[in-house]
C-alpha cells in the first residue's frame, strides 16, 4: 500500500516507530499524537466541526469506511461535548491500539508474542516494511524544509508535518526553530486548516495539545 493512501493517524503511528529497535513506540506522547491525527483527519473530511471550541459531529450518520476513524467518530457522538484538547488525551490509547492493529492487518507491522522476564506473556509490534518510517521522515523533512510553497503542499501532508513537528518526532533538528522555521510552521498550519470552516482553530487546538505533551516529555525519551 503506498504511504499516501494511509490515514493520517496511521502515518503518524509509523513515523513514531523507534528507529533503534524498529518497534512501534508505545508512550502517552505517541498515543496523543495518533489521536490528534485522527481528529484532524475527521475535521478535514468535514465530519467533525468546531462549535466555539467544542469538537462537534457534523451529523449522526456519516462514515468514512475506516474502522479507526469511524470508531473515534462514534465515541465523540456518544460522549458529552468536549473541547479538542480534551479529545487529544481522553482514552487516546483506544485509538492508538486500533491504528496499530490496523497496521498489522495491512502488513505494515507484525505482532510477535514474547514473554517478559521469561514468564509474563506480551506482544511486541515490529516493522514488517522497514522502509516506510524512513520514507515518512523524508516526506516530513521535504515539507518542512523543501522549496515547495506551503500553498501547494497537500493538506494531509501539511497536517502530517505540523503534528510531527508539534510532537518533535521524525523532524530534522532545527527545522522548526528560528524565524524561518516558525514561519514555515505557521504557513503549513494555515494550509492544513483551509479545508473547512473552523479548521484553523481546530489545528491550533490540536497542535497545542500535542506540543504541551511533548514539552512534558524528557528529551532522552523522544524519538
Buried (B, 14 or more C-beta within 10 A) or exposed (E): EEBEEBBBBBBBBBBBBBBEEBBBBBBBBBBBBBBBBBBBBBBBBBBBBBEEBBBBBBEEEEEBEBBBBBBBBEBBEEEEEBBBBBBBBBEBBBBBBBBBBBBBEBEBBEBEEEEEEEEEEEEBBBBBBEEBBBBBBEBBBBBBBEEEEBEEBEBBBBBBBBBBBBBBBBBEEEBBEEEEBEEBBEBBBBBBBEBBEBBBBBBBBBBBBBBBBBEEBEEEEBB
